[in-house]
Amino acid sequence: MSTTGPARPLFAYDGRLSRVLLSVFQFFAVSVLFLLTALPAVMLDQAAAGRASHPAIWLGVLTALPIGPGAYAALSGMRDFIAERGYPGSPFRRFWKAFGVGAVQLRWLWAASAGLGLLLAYNAALYGASDRAFLAVMAGGALVAVAIVSVCCIALQGVSGRPLAVLTLALHAAAARPLAPLAWLAVLVAAPAATQLPVFGPNLALFLPAAGAWAILSVNKAVGFDRKAAALA
């Protein structure tokens, strides 16, 4: 005798189709909300049209500041999605609540990232024609990205404390699980590249931020980054 309950109809309110549609909506909502946080930086980049100047560099860094808490909120939203095995509900309210928490709790990270971003931007503007300078800027940008993702991920696990201690723990966990930061960088490169695909690229942009956050969190679990960070905390 089977112990499983009756199968839900495909078109029931809690059936398989409904769950799939709600999951798609979760990816869409989180992605669009993240893109809203990046909108000021995108608009400034379009207005500057690649022209390097002191105001453009400073404004570029300032308009990029909301992207950090936006990334934290996107990771938080997809962490809820994974933890609850599907649509967790209230994606807009949850996103902006996580945005506020990330903006305040990790304000030191955003300030440090802005300072490093300003330094990298000036190096790119002044010495961008040099291959060595270009590689140095790219390496610095990759390190900043790894630091941001690792700190956000451990902060979502409840790790807190002095900024230097949190940063050290995050980088230690990343160094102990090198596949994790390599995967993060691959996601951060592949997602913007996918938006450049003909025909489908602009549409993919409405889902890729959440998909990238989901991929990062899945990699963390698969390679043991989360376990390592919890053991170090």
DOTI-284265 format. One record per residue: residue number from 0; residue in one letter; y, z, x of N, C-alpha, C in turn. Coordinates in nm, 3 decimals, always signed. Atoms other than C-alpha are relative to their C-alpha. Example, Ala and Ser with C-alpha at 12.3 -4.5 7.8 and 13.67 -1.06 7.14 Angstrom:
2
(pt 0 'A' (-0.119 +0.000 +0.089) (-0.450 +0.780 +1.230) (+0.120 +0.000 +0.090))
(pt 1 'S' (-0.119 -0.006 -0.082) (-0.106 +0.714 +1.367) (+0.109 +0.073 -0.077))
END
This chain:
233
(pt 0 'M' (-0.120 +0.000 +0.086) (+0.000 +0.000 +0.000) (+0.124 +0.000 +0.089))
(pt 1 'S' (-0.120 +0.011 -0.082) (+0.336 -0.099 +0.143) (+0.093 +0.117 -0.025))
(pt 2 'T' (-0.094 -0.113 +0.012) (+0.583 +0.180 +0.215) (+0.144 -0.048 +0.000))
(pt 3 'T' (-0.136 +0.051 -0.001) (+0.882 -0.046 +0.236) (+0.049 -0.019 -0.142))
(pt 4 'G' (-0.057 +0.017 +0.132) (+1.120 -0.068 -0.055) (+0.010 -0.146 -0.038))
(pt 5 'P' (-0.014 +0.139 +0.044) (+1.182 -0.381 -0.260) (+0.111 -0.069 +0.077))
(pt 6 'A' (-0.100 +0.078 -0.073) (+1.369 -0.654 -0.081) (+0.123 -0.021 -0.086))
(pt 7 'R' (-0.124 +0.021 +0.075) (+1.734 -0.681 -0.183) (+0.019 -0.150 -0.023))
(pt 8 'P' (-0.030 +0.141 +0.025) (+1.832 -1.010 -0.347) (+0.104 -0.051 +0.100))
(pt 9 'L' (-0.090 +0.059 -0.100) (+2.014 -1.248 -0.113) (+0.145 +0.015 -0.039))
(pt 10 'F' (-0.139 +0.000 +0.044) (+2.329 -1.248 -0.325) (+0.043 +0.134 -0.059))
(pt 11 'A' (-0.040 -0.133 +0.047) (+2.334 -0.875 -0.409) (+0.122 +0.048 +0.079))
(pt 12 'Y' (-0.122 -0.047 -0.067) (+2.651 -0.688 -0.323) (-0.029 +0.063 +0.135))
(pt 13 'D' (+0.039 -0.057 -0.128) (+2.461 -0.509 -0.044) (-0.114 -0.079 +0.063))
(pt 14 'G' (+0.105 +0.085 -0.055) (+2.228 -0.798 +0.035) (+0.035 -0.056 +0.136))
(pt 15 'R' (-0.015 +0.053 -0.135) (+2.186 -0.990 +0.357) (+0.125 -0.087 +0.014))
(pt 16 'L' (-0.116 +0.089 -0.008) (+2.454 -1.249 +0.279) (+0.129 +0.081 +0.005))
(pt 17 'S' (-0.120 -0.084 +0.000) (+2.711 -0.979 +0.202) (+0.021 +0.066 +0.135))
(pt 18 'R' (-0.012 -0.065 -0.131) (+2.636 -0.800 +0.527) (+0.045 -0.099 +0.107))
(pt 19 'V' (-0.042 +0.102 -0.097) (+2.671 -1.122 +0.724) (+0.147 -0.033 -0.016))
(pt 20 'L' (-0.141 +0.033 +0.025) (+3.002 -1.206 +0.559) (+0.092 +0.113 +0.044))
(pt 21 'L' (-0.081 -0.114 -0.043) (+3.135 -0.856 +0.621) (+0.005 +0.010 +0.152))
(pt 22 'S' (+0.002 +0.000 -0.147) (+3.028 -0.878 +0.985) (+0.095 -0.105 +0.055))
(pt 23 'V' (-0.092 +0.107 -0.042) (+3.212 -1.208 +1.022) (+0.144 +0.045 -0.021))
(pt 24 'F' (-0.136 -0.048 +0.027) (+3.517 -1.049 +0.861) (+0.043 +0.104 +0.102))
(pt 25 'Q' (-0.033 -0.100 -0.102) (+3.500 -0.760 +1.109) (+0.044 -0.069 +0.129))
(pt 26 'F' (-0.037 +0.074 -0.120) (+3.506 -1.004 +1.401) (+0.135 -0.068 -0.018))
(pt 27 'F' (-0.126 +0.070 +0.027) (+3.789 -1.200 +1.241) (+0.117 +0.098 -0.002))
(pt 28 'A' (-0.110 -0.096 +0.013) (+4.002 -0.895 +1.155) (+0.038 +0.059 +0.135))
(pt 29 'V' (-0.028 -0.060 -0.131) (+3.969 -0.731 +1.497) (+0.065 -0.103 +0.093))
(pt 30 'S' (-0.055 +0.104 -0.087) (+4.041 -1.061 +1.672) (+0.144 -0.032 -0.035))
(pt 31 'V' (-0.136 +0.033 +0.042) (+4.350 -1.142 +1.466) (+0.096 +0.114 +0.033))
(pt 32 'L' (-0.085 -0.114 -0.032) (+4.488 -0.791 +1.510) (+0.028 +0.008 +0.150))
(pt 33 'F' (-0.023 +0.002 -0.144) (+4.438 -0.813 +1.885) (+0.097 -0.111 +0.037))
(pt 34 'L' (-0.090 +0.112 -0.030) (+4.608 -1.153 +1.892) (+0.144 +0.033 -0.039))
(pt 35 'L' (-0.135 -0.044 +0.037) (+4.906 -0.995 +1.714) (+0.063 +0.080 +0.112))
(pt 36 'T' (-0.056 -0.080 -0.110) (+4.946 -0.752 +2.004) (+0.034 -0.089 +0.119))
(pt 37 'A' (-0.028 +0.092 -0.111) (+4.941 -1.047 +2.246) (+0.106 -0.103 -0.035))
(pt 38 'L' (-0.094 +0.103 +0.045) (+5.181 -1.259 +2.040) (+0.133 +0.002 +0.074))
(pt 39 'P' (-0.127 +0.002 -0.074) (+5.505 -1.143 +2.213) (-0.014 -0.063 +0.138))
(pt 40 'A' (+0.019 +0.058 -0.133) (+5.364 -1.233 +2.555) (-0.024 -0.150 -0.008))
(pt 41 'V' (+0.026 +0.143 +0.016) (+5.239 -1.571 +2.431) (+0.128 -0.075 -0.033))
(pt 42 'M' (-0.125 +0.065 +0.038) (+5.573 -1.654 +2.272) (+0.096 -0.010 +0.118))
(pt 43 'L' (-0.086 +0.005 -0.117) (+5.761 -1.563 +2.587) (-0.049 -0.102 +0.101))
(pt 44 'D' (+0.056 +0.097 -0.093) (+5.523 -1.769 +2.799) (+0.033 -0.143 -0.043))
(pt 45 'Q' (-0.035 +0.133 +0.050) (+5.583 -2.070 +2.575) (+0.148 -0.030 +0.018))
(pt 46 'A' (-0.144 +0.020 -0.015) (+5.959 -2.018 +2.587) (+0.038 -0.022 +0.146))
(pt 47 'A' (-0.033 +0.013 -0.142) (+5.964 -1.980 +2.967) (-0.050 -0.132 +0.057))
(pt 48 'A' (+0.055 +0.129 -0.043) (+5.752 -2.297 +3.009) (-0.028 -0.004 +0.150))
(pt 49 'G' (+0.040 -0.003 -0.141) (+5.633 -2.187 +3.353) (+0.114 +0.020 +0.098))
(pt 50 'R' (-0.114 -0.021 -0.091) (+5.984 -2.130 +3.493) (+0.003 +0.145 +0.046))
(pt 51 'A' (-0.001 -0.135 -0.057) (+5.984 -1.829 +3.726) (+0.143 +0.046 +0.023))
(pt 52 'S' (-0.131 -0.060 -0.021) (+6.293 -1.608 +3.718) (-0.016 +0.150 -0.014))
(pt 53 'H' (+0.008 -0.146 +0.012) (+6.369 -1.237 +3.739) (-0.013 +0.045 -0.145))
(pt 54 'P' (+0.016 -0.043 +0.139) (+6.425 -1.200 +3.362) (-0.136 -0.038 -0.059))
(pt 55 'A' (+0.129 +0.045 +0.055) (+6.112 -1.403 +3.283) (-0.113 +0.089 +0.048))
(pt 56 'I' (+0.106 -0.083 -0.055) (+5.896 -1.191 +3.513) (+0.003 +0.139 -0.064))
(pt 57 'W' (-0.011 -0.134 +0.057) (+6.027 -0.858 +3.384) (-0.034 +0.000 -0.149))
(pt 58 'L' (+0.031 +0.007 +0.143) (+6.016 -0.964 +3.020) (-0.148 -0.031 -0.023))
(pt 59 'G' (+0.142 +0.031 +0.012) (+5.667 -1.106 +3.075) (-0.085 +0.124 +0.011))
(pt 60 'V' (+0.075 -0.125 -0.016) (+5.541 -0.770 +3.195) (+0.022 +0.092 -0.120))
(pt 61 'L' (-0.030 -0.088 +0.114) (+5.717 -0.581 +2.913) (-0.070 -0.048 -0.127))
(pt 62 'T' (+0.062 +0.051 +0.122) (+5.586 -0.811 +2.640) (-0.153 +0.007 +0.007))
(pt 63 'A' (+0.145 -0.013 -0.014) (+5.234 -0.778 +2.783) (-0.048 +0.143 -0.021))
(pt 64 'L' (+0.039 -0.140 +0.013) (+5.237 -0.398 +2.745) (-0.087 +0.028 -0.124))
(pt 65 'P' (+0.085 -0.030 +0.116) (+5.095 -0.399 +2.388) (-0.143 -0.051 +0.012))
(pt 66 'I' (+0.134 +0.057 -0.012) (+4.792 -0.598 +2.506) (-0.100 +0.108 +0.043))
(pt 67 'G' (+0.090 -0.106 -0.046) (+4.645 -0.293 +2.680) (-0.053 +0.086 -0.113))
(pt 68 'P' (+0.049 -0.076 +0.116) (+4.633 -0.066 +2.373) (-0.073 -0.089 -0.101))
(pt 69 'G' (+0.071 +0.092 +0.089) (+4.529 -0.375 +2.176) (-0.143 -0.021 +0.044))
(pt 70 'A' (+0.137 +0.015 -0.052) (+4.227 -0.421 +2.403) (-0.080 +0.128 -0.027))
(pt 71 'Y' (+0.068 -0.127 +0.030) (+4.142 -0.051 +2.364) (-0.040 +0.005 -0.147))
(pt 72 'A' (+0.029 -0.002 +0.143) (+4.164 -0.087 +1.985) (-0.111 -0.099 -0.036))
(pt 73 'A' (+0.106 +0.098 +0.025) (+3.946 -0.401 +1.990) (-0.136 +0.056 +0.043))
(pt 74 'L' (+0.124 -0.062 -0.045) (+3.682 -0.220 +2.194) (-0.043 +0.112 -0.095))
(pt 75 'S' (+0.031 -0.107 +0.093) (+3.704 +0.076 +1.958) (-0.057 -0.055 -0.130))
(pt 76 'G' (+0.047 +0.059 +0.124) (+3.661 -0.146 +1.652) (-0.142 -0.055 +0.012))
(pt 77 'M' (+0.133 +0.055 -0.018) (+3.357 -0.321 +1.794) (-0.101 +0.109 +0.036))
(pt 78 'R' (+0.089 -0.114 -0.025) (+3.212 +0.011 +1.913) (-0.043 +0.060 -0.133))
(pt 79 'D' (+0.037 -0.047 +0.134) (+3.225 +0.128 +1.551) (-0.099 -0.096 -0.065))
(pt 80 'F' (+0.089 +0.102 +0.057) (+3.059 -0.199 +1.448) (-0.142 +0.016 +0.054))
(pt 81 'I' (+0.133 -0.016 -0.061) (+2.773 -0.145 +1.695) (-0.063 +0.132 -0.043))
(pt 82 'A' (+0.054 -0.132 +0.034) (+2.735 +0.227 +1.618) (-0.050 +0.006 -0.143))
(pt 83 'E' (+0.037 -0.004 +0.141) (+2.719 +0.170 +1.243) (-0.087 -0.119 -0.041))
(pt 84 'R' (+0.090 +0.114 +0.023) (+2.505 -0.145 +1.279) (+0.050 -0.092 -0.109))
(pt 85 'G' (-0.058 +0.090 +0.098) (+2.739 -0.357 +1.079) (+0.143 +0.038 -0.032))
(pt 86 'Y' (-0.139 -0.019 +0.040) (+3.072 -0.357 +0.904) (+0.030 +0.147 -0.026))
(pt 87 'P' (-0.027 -0.143 +0.017) (+3.222 -0.007 +0.938) (+0.103 +0.030 -0.108))
(pt 88 'G' (-0.102 -0.020 +0.103) (+3.497 -0.060 +0.681) (+0.138 +0.029 +0.059))
(pt 89 'S' (-0.141 -0.026 -0.036) (+3.879 -0.037 +0.699) (+0.035 -0.048 +0.140))
(pt 90 'P' (-0.026 +0.044 -0.137) (+3.916 -0.257 +1.009) (+0.147 +0.005 +0.038))
(pt 91 'F' (-0.143 -0.002 -0.033) (+4.296 -0.275 +0.985) (+0.047 +0.142 +0.030))
(pt 92 'R' (-0.042 -0.139 -0.023) (+4.348 +0.099 +0.951) (-0.060 +0.054 +0.128))
(pt 93 'R' (+0.066 -0.049 -0.121) (+4.094 +0.175 +1.223) (+0.063 -0.060 +0.125))
(pt 94 'F' (-0.058 +0.065 -0.117) (+4.249 -0.079 +1.460) (+0.133 +0.065 +0.039))
(pt 95 'W' (-0.132 -0.053 -0.034) (+4.603 +0.052 +1.436) (-0.005 +0.148 +0.036))
(pt 96 'K' (+0.018 -0.139 -0.041) (+4.485 +0.412 +1.455) (-0.046 +0.006 +0.146))
(pt 97 'A' (+0.048 +0.005 -0.138) (+4.292 +0.331 +1.775) (+0.110 -0.050 +0.093))
(pt 98 'F' (-0.112 +0.049 -0.080) (+4.595 +0.137 +1.902) (+0.094 +0.114 +0.036))
(pt 99 'G' (-0.088 -0.112 -0.027) (+4.812 +0.445 +1.867) (-0.062 +0.101 +0.094))
(pt 100 'V' (+0.069 -0.094 -0.088) (+4.553 +0.669 +2.030) (-0.003 -0.053 +0.143))
(pt 101 'G' (+0.007 +0.060 -0.133) (+4.508 +0.429 +2.320) (+0.136 -0.006 +0.068))
(pt 102 'A' (-0.134 +0.009 -0.057) (+4.882 +0.382 +2.367) (+0.047 +0.134 +0.055))
(pt 103 'V' (-0.046 -0.133 -0.043) (+4.942 +0.757 +2.395) (-0.095 +0.060 +0.104))
(pt 104 'Q' (+0.097 -0.065 -0.088) (+4.622 +0.879 +2.559) (-0.007 -0.065 +0.137))
(pt 105 'L' (+0.012 +0.072 -0.127) (+4.617 +0.610 +2.827) (+0.134 -0.058 +0.044))
(pt 106 'R' (-0.132 +0.052 -0.036) (+4.993 +0.565 +2.873) (+0.017 -0.013 +0.150))
(pt 107 'W' (-0.007 +0.010 -0.146) (+4.953 +0.630 +3.245) (-0.065 -0.127 +0.051))
(pt 108 'L' (+0.070 +0.122 -0.040) (+4.711 +0.338 +3.269) (+0.087 -0.122 -0.026))
(pt 109 'W' (-0.085 +0.115 +0.032) (+4.951 +0.098 +3.097) (+0.120 -0.004 +0.092))
(pt 110 'A' (-0.114 -0.003 -0.091) (+5.240 +0.213 +3.315) (-0.040 -0.050 +0.138))
(pt 111 'A' (+0.048 +0.045 -0.131) (+5.037 +0.166 +3.633) (-0.033 -0.149 -0.001))
(pt 112 'S' (+0.035 +0.141 +0.010) (+4.908 -0.171 +3.513) (+0.125 -0.087 -0.003))
(pt 113 'A' (-0.125 +0.075 +0.005) (+5.263 -0.285 +3.435) (+0.062 -0.010 +0.139))
(pt 114 'G' (-0.054 +0.003 -0.136) (+5.376 -0.188 +3.785) (-0.076 -0.097 +0.090))
(pt 115 'L' (+0.081 +0.091 -0.080) (+5.087 -0.371 +3.948) (+0.017 -0.144 -0.048))
(pt 116 'G' (-0.022 +0.134 +0.053) (+5.139 -0.668 +3.715) (+0.132 -0.058 +0.048))
(pt 117 'L' (-0.130 +0.044 -0.050) (+5.503 -0.686 +3.821) (-0.012 -0.043 +0.146))
(pt 118 'L' (+0.019 +0.032 -0.141) (+5.401 -0.683 +4.188) (-0.077 -0.132 +0.015))
(pt 119 'L' (+0.080 +0.123 -0.009) (+5.139 -0.955 +4.134) (+0.080 -0.121 -0.047))
(pt 120 'A' (-0.080 +0.111 +0.051) (+5.381 -1.168 +3.933) (+0.102 -0.046 +0.104))
(pt 121 'Y' (-0.096 +0.038 -0.103) (+5.642 -1.158 +4.209) (-0.069 -0.068 +0.117))
(pt 122 'N' (+0.075 +0.065 -0.107) (+5.380 -1.243 +4.469) (-0.039 -0.142 -0.038))
(pt 123 'A' (+0.038 +0.133 +0.047) (+5.263 -1.537 +4.258) (+0.121 -0.093 -0.001))
(pt 124 'A' (-0.119 +0.083 +0.008) (+5.620 -1.659 +4.209) (+0.053 -0.037 +0.139))
(pt 125 'L' (-0.057 +0.023 -0.132) (+5.721 -1.625 +4.574) (-0.095 -0.072 +0.095))
(pt 126 'Y' (+0.096 +0.053 -0.098) (+5.401 -1.719 +4.755) (-0.116 -0.074 -0.066))
(pt 127 'G' (+0.109 +0.064 +0.074) (+5.196 -1.898 +4.490) (-0.050 -0.129 +0.061))
(pt 128 'A' (+0.043 +0.125 -0.061) (+5.184 -2.219 +4.692) (-0.102 +0.022 +0.111))
(pt 129 'S' (+0.095 -0.031 -0.107) (+4.979 -2.044 +4.961) (-0.136 +0.034 -0.059))
(pt 130 'D' (+0.136 -0.027 +0.049) (+4.602 -2.041 +4.911) (-0.036 +0.147 +0.016))
(pt 131 'R' (+0.032 -0.141 -0.024) (+4.572 -1.694 +5.064) (+0.070 +0.090 -0.101))
(pt 132 'A' (-0.073 -0.081 +0.097) (+4.843 -1.553 +4.840) (-0.059 -0.016 -0.139))
(pt 133 'F' (+0.061 +0.023 +0.131) (+4.684 -1.714 +4.536) (-0.128 +0.079 -0.016))
(pt 134 'L' (+0.125 -0.075 +0.005) (+4.346 -1.564 +4.619) (+0.025 +0.151 -0.008))
(pt 135 'A' (-0.033 -0.143 +0.003) (+4.507 -1.224 +4.681) (+0.047 +0.042 -0.139))
(pt 136 'V' (-0.048 -0.029 +0.134) (+4.684 -1.237 +4.344) (-0.115 +0.002 -0.100))
(pt 137 'M' (+0.115 +0.006 +0.090) (+4.363 -1.337 +4.167) (-0.090 +0.122 +0.019))
(pt 138 'A' (+0.083 -0.118 -0.027) (+4.168 -1.058 +4.339) (+0.066 +0.126 -0.054))
(pt 139 'G' (-0.071 -0.115 +0.054) (+4.437 -0.807 +4.248) (-0.005 +0.005 -0.152))
(pt 140 'G' (+0.010 +0.006 +0.146) (+4.438 -0.924 +3.888) (-0.138 +0.039 -0.049))
(pt 141 'A' (+0.138 -0.035 +0.039) (+4.058 -0.895 +3.871) (-0.023 +0.150 +0.012))
(pt 142 'L' (+0.017 -0.145 -0.018) (+4.071 -0.539 +4.007) (+0.072 +0.077 -0.110))
(pt 143 'V' (-0.074 -0.066 +0.108) (+4.337 -0.441 +3.752) (-0.078 -0.012 -0.131))
(pt 144 'A' (+0.077 +0.022 +0.123) (+4.127 -0.594 +3.472) (-0.123 +0.091 -0.005))
(pt 145 'V' (+0.119 -0.086 -0.006) (+3.814 -0.406 +3.585) (+0.039 +0.145 -0.023))
(pt 146 'A' (-0.044 -0.138 +0.017) (+4.008 -0.080 +3.606) (+0.035 +0.028 -0.146))
(pt 147 'I' (-0.038 -0.019 +0.140) (+4.151 -0.127 +3.254) (-0.122 +0.010 -0.089))
(pt 148 'V' (+0.119 +0.001 +0.086) (+3.816 -0.213 +3.095) (-0.084 +0.126 +0.023))
(pt 149 'S' (+0.084 -0.116 -0.029) (+3.629 +0.066 +3.273) (+0.062 +0.128 -0.054))
(pt 150 'V' (-0.066 -0.120 +0.052) (+3.887 +0.331 +3.181) (-0.006 +0.002 -0.153))
(pt 151 'C' (+0.007 +0.005 +0.146) (+3.899 +0.213 +2.819) (-0.140 +0.035 -0.049))
(pt 152 'C' (+0.138 -0.024 +0.043) (+3.520 +0.222 +2.795) (-0.038 +0.147 +0.012))
(pt 153 'I' (+0.037 -0.141 -0.013) (+3.485 +0.575 +2.928) (+0.087 +0.087 -0.090))
(pt 154 'A' (-0.085 -0.076 +0.092) (+3.782 +0.694 +2.720) (-0.059 -0.003 -0.140))
(pt 155 'L' (+0.064 +0.009 +0.132) (+3.598 +0.570 +2.410) (-0.122 +0.090 -0.011))
(pt 156 'Q' (+0.111 -0.094 +0.000) (+3.310 +0.796 +2.513) (+0.048 +0.145 -0.004))
(pt 157 'G' (-0.055 -0.134 +0.009) (+3.545 +1.094 +2.498) (+0.040 +0.061 +0.132))
(pt 158 'V' (-0.039 -0.052 -0.131) (+3.616 +1.129 +2.870) (+0.152 +0.010 +0.007))
(pt 159 'S' (-0.144 -0.020 -0.016) (+3.961 +1.272 +2.937) (+0.023 +0.092 +0.118))
(pt 160 'G' (-0.033 -0.085 -0.114) (+4.143 +1.461 +3.207) (+0.120 -0.055 +0.074))
(pt 161 'R' (-0.111 +0.049 -0.080) (+4.390 +1.400 +3.484) (-0.019 -0.149 +0.027))
(pt 162 'P' (+0.012 +0.145 -0.019) (+4.469 +1.029 +3.531) (-0.081 -0.041 +0.121))
(pt 163 'L' (+0.071 +0.039 -0.122) (+4.342 +1.012 +3.890) (-0.149 +0.029 -0.014))
(pt 164 'A' (+0.141 -0.035 +0.017) (+4.018 +1.189 +3.796) (-0.070 -0.099 -0.093))
(pt 165 'V' (+0.058 +0.096 +0.094) (+3.958 +0.957 +3.499) (-0.017 -0.136 +0.066))
(pt 166 'L' (+0.009 +0.130 -0.067) (+4.034 +0.646 +3.706) (-0.110 +0.000 +0.104))
(pt 167 'T' (+0.105 -0.009 -0.103) (+3.808 +0.763 +3.989) (-0.138 -0.005 -0.063))
(pt 168 'L' (+0.129 +0.000 +0.069) (+3.522 +0.832 +3.748) (-0.033 -0.140 -0.053))
(pt 169 'A' (+0.023 +0.133 +0.056) (+3.566 +0.492 +3.580) (-0.039 -0.100 +0.108))
(pt 170 'L' (+0.030 +0.095 -0.108) (+3.570 +0.298 +3.908) (-0.133 +0.034 +0.067))
(pt 171 'H' (+0.128 -0.041 -0.056) (+3.276 +0.503 +4.040) (-0.114 -0.053 -0.087))
(pt 172 'A' (+0.104 +0.050 +0.091) (+3.072 +0.415 +3.731) (-0.013 -0.151 +0.009))
(pt 173 'A' (+0.003 +0.145 -0.011) (+3.170 +0.049 +3.765) (-0.065 -0.044 +0.131))
(pt 174 'A' (+0.059 +0.035 -0.129) (+3.077 +0.042 +4.134) (-0.150 +0.029 +0.002))
(pt 175 'A' (+0.142 -0.035 +0.004) (+2.742 +0.209 +4.059) (-0.079 -0.098 -0.086))
(pt 176 'R' (+0.064 +0.101 +0.086) (+2.667 -0.061 +3.798) (+0.077 -0.131 +0.015))
(pt 177 'P' (-0.085 +0.117 -0.029) (+2.819 -0.375 +3.959) (-0.020 -0.117 -0.096))
(pt 178 'L' (+0.020 +0.107 +0.096) (+2.664 -0.607 +3.701) (+0.098 +0.011 -0.118))
(pt 179 'A' (-0.093 -0.021 +0.111) (+2.895 -0.454 +3.439) (+0.135 -0.064 +0.027))
(pt 180 'P' (-0.130 +0.065 -0.022) (+3.230 -0.548 +3.599) (-0.010 -0.150 +0.020))
(pt 181 'L' (+0.017 +0.145 -0.013) (+3.094 -0.891 +3.691) (-0.009 -0.066 -0.137))
(pt 182 'A' (+0.011 +0.054 +0.137) (+3.001 -0.946 +3.327) (+0.134 +0.007 -0.071))
(pt 183 'W' (-0.132 -0.010 +0.063) (+3.343 -0.819 +3.212) (+0.089 -0.116 +0.043))
(pt 184 'L' (-0.085 +0.107 -0.050) (+3.519 -1.069 +3.436) (-0.044 -0.135 -0.054))
(pt 185 'A' (+0.051 +0.125 +0.056) (+3.292 -1.347 +3.314) (+0.046 -0.018 -0.144))
(pt 186 'V' (-0.046 +0.005 +0.139) (+3.381 -1.261 +2.955) (+0.149 -0.030 -0.006))
(pt 187 'L' (-0.146 +0.017 +0.001) (+3.754 -1.243 +3.034) (+0.041 -0.140 +0.043))
(pt 188 'V' (-0.028 +0.138 -0.040) (+3.740 -1.588 +3.194) (-0.052 -0.098 -0.105))
(pt 189 'A' (+0.063 +0.093 +0.093) (+3.505 -1.754 +2.944) (+0.072 -0.004 -0.135))
(pt 190 'A' (-0.062 -0.004 +0.132) (+3.687 -1.640 +2.629) (+0.126 -0.087 -0.007))
(pt 191 'P' (-0.116 +0.091 +0.006) (+4.026 -1.804 +2.707) (-0.038 -0.145 +0.025))
(pt 192 'A' (+0.042 +0.138 -0.026) (+3.847 -2.109 +2.845) (-0.058 -0.065 -0.125))
(pt 193 'A' (+0.061 +0.055 +0.121) (+3.657 -2.151 +2.518) (+0.105 -0.045 -0.100))
(pt 194 'T' (-0.105 +0.039 +0.094) (+3.984 -2.172 +2.326) (+0.058 -0.137 +0.033))
(pt 195 'Q' (-0.052 +0.131 -0.040) (+4.066 -2.491 +2.519) (-0.094 -0.114 -0.039))
(pt 196 'L' (+0.092 +0.104 +0.043) (+3.766 -2.676 +2.379) (+0.065 -0.086 -0.108))
(pt 197 'P' (-0.059 +0.085 +0.103) (+3.868 -2.978 +2.172) (-0.058 +0.030 -0.138))
(pt 198 'V' (+0.035 -0.016 +0.141) (+3.859 -2.944 +1.792) (-0.031 +0.146 -0.036))
(pt 199 'F' (+0.045 -0.133 +0.039) (+3.681 -2.605 +1.784) (+0.076 +0.113 +0.068))
(pt 200 'G' (-0.062 -0.104 -0.079) (+3.885 -2.417 +2.044) (+0.096 +0.090 -0.075))
(pt 201 'P' (-0.096 -0.086 +0.073) (+4.177 -2.298 +1.826) (-0.068 +0.087 -0.106))
(pt 202 'N' (+0.071 -0.080 +0.100) (+3.934 -2.183 +1.556) (-0.079 +0.113 +0.064))
(pt 203 'L' (+0.075 -0.104 -0.069) (+3.723 -1.993 +1.806) (+0.090 +0.117 +0.039))
(pt 204 'A' (-0.093 -0.106 -0.041) (+4.033 -1.800 +1.911) (+0.010 +0.110 -0.103))
(pt 205 'L' (-0.009 -0.099 +0.107) (+4.021 -1.621 +1.574) (-0.119 +0.095 +0.000))
(pt 206 'F' (+0.119 -0.086 -0.005) (+3.686 -1.463 +1.666) (-0.032 +0.048 +0.142))
(pt 207 'L' (+0.040 -0.028 -0.138) (+3.668 -1.454 +2.046) (+0.041 +0.138 +0.052))
(pt 208 'P' (-0.032 -0.134 -0.051) (+3.859 -1.128 +2.118) (-0.102 +0.105 -0.041))
(pt 209 'A' (+0.100 -0.097 +0.046) (+3.619 -0.927 +1.903) (-0.136 -0.030 +0.061))
(pt 210 'A' (+0.128 +0.037 -0.061) (+3.320 -1.122 +2.036) (-0.004 +0.043 +0.146))
(pt 211 'G' (-0.007 -0.045 -0.138) (+3.436 -1.048 +2.390) (-0.017 +0.150 +0.012))
(pt 212 'A' (+0.014 -0.146 -0.001) (+3.471 -0.676 +2.313) (-0.144 +0.040 -0.029))
(pt 213 'W' (+0.140 -0.027 +0.032) (+3.125 -0.677 +2.155) (-0.090 -0.029 +0.120))
(pt 214 'A' (+0.080 +0.035 -0.117) (+2.982 -0.851 +2.464) (+0.014 +0.103 +0.110))
(pt 215 'I' (-0.024 -0.101 -0.103) (+3.143 -0.600 +2.700) (-0.076 +0.129 -0.032))
(pt 216 'L' (+0.069 -0.124 +0.039) (+3.006 -0.302 +2.506) (-0.151 -0.017 +0.006))
(pt 217 'S' (+0.144 +0.026 -0.006) (+2.662 -0.462 +2.482) (-0.049 +0.000 +0.144))
(pt 218 'V' (+0.035 +0.001 -0.143) (+2.656 -0.523 +2.858) (-0.002 +0.142 +0.055))
(pt 219 'N' (-0.006 -0.139 -0.048) (+2.760 -0.163 +2.924) (-0.127 +0.077 -0.035))
(pt 220 'K' (+0.122 -0.068 +0.043) (+2.463 -0.038 +2.724) (-0.121 -0.055 +0.073))
(pt 221 'A' (+0.118 +0.063 -0.059) (+2.220 -0.288 +2.875) (-0.016 +0.035 +0.148))
(pt 222 'V' (+0.011 -0.024 -0.145) (+2.303 -0.222 +3.243) (+0.014 +0.147 +0.036))
(pt 223 'G' (-0.006 -0.143 -0.026) (+2.348 +0.154 +3.206) (+0.135 +0.052 +0.041))
(pt 224 'F' (-0.134 -0.049 -0.035) (+2.724 +0.177 +3.260) (+0.034 +0.126 -0.080))
(pt 225 'D' (-0.031 -0.115 +0.084) (+2.759 +0.416 +2.966) (-0.073 +0.126 +0.046))
(pt 226 'R' (+0.079 -0.115 -0.046) (+2.479 +0.640 +3.091) (+0.055 +0.054 +0.132))
(pt 227 'K' (-0.053 -0.043 -0.130) (+2.624 +0.647 +3.442) (+0.131 +0.074 -0.017))
(pt 228 'A' (-0.127 -0.067 +0.023) (+2.971 +0.735 +3.317) (-0.021 +0.137 -0.062))
(pt 229 'A' (+0.029 -0.129 +0.063) (+2.827 +1.012 +3.097) (-0.056 +0.099 +0.102))
(pt 230 'A' (+0.059 -0.088 -0.102) (+2.631 +1.151 +3.394) (+0.106 +0.049 +0.098))
(pt 231 'L' (-0.104 -0.038 -0.096) (+2.942 +1.153 +3.614) (+0.104 +0.092 -0.062))
(pt 232 'A' (-0.107 -0.077 +0.068) (+3.169 +1.313 +3.352) (-0.027 +0.150 +0.007))
END
